[in-house]
Amino acid sequence: MSFSMQARAVPAAGLPQDFAGVTAVFADTDDELDFLETDLCISKDFSAVHELFLTAPPGQGSCELPVFGGTVHEDPAGIEAPSVTLEAAGVREAAEFLRSHPFDQLWRAAAGGVGTRWGRPELEVRDVFAHHYRQVLDFYGRAAEAGDAVVKRFLY
């Protein structure tokens, strides 16, 4: 079984308002391996990446925005995982949060705690998280610069 989060930037005026709209945004993708080059896709580690962002000091932006933040849309049939939409203002806030919280600062604040349960050398785990951080930073930076909103889906 695979766990992943896929995010796609969309024009702010075209932000879906329900689960069906989110599904339509991803109609050209079949699974977590089929996505656009401009999408953000984090397989299995997205929850741990979210934990890393939570290590930021309180009151310094919303650390929930990059991974789980936004408006949740439940599947009316109850089959698929919920999806999330984030308005352009939230995308700008997420991008600013990431720019103002460098990876090394977050990693030090986490004191390696987000990677301890992996059972691999800390430097190896740190490299994985650094890669995810750069992907998230780049994705939100591009989306914010374009004035886009973001649609996220979770595949379980």
Salt bridges, closest charged atoms under 4 A:
ASP28 OD1 - ARG8 NH1 2.85
ASP39 OD2 - ARG8 NH2 2.80
ASP45 OD1 - LYS44 NZ 3.77
ASP45 OD2 - HIS132 NE2 2.79
GLU51 OE2 - ARG117 NH2 2.78
GLU96 OE1 - ARG99 NH2 3.39
ASP104 OD1 - ARG126 NH2 2.09
GLU124 OE2 - ARG120 NH1 3.05
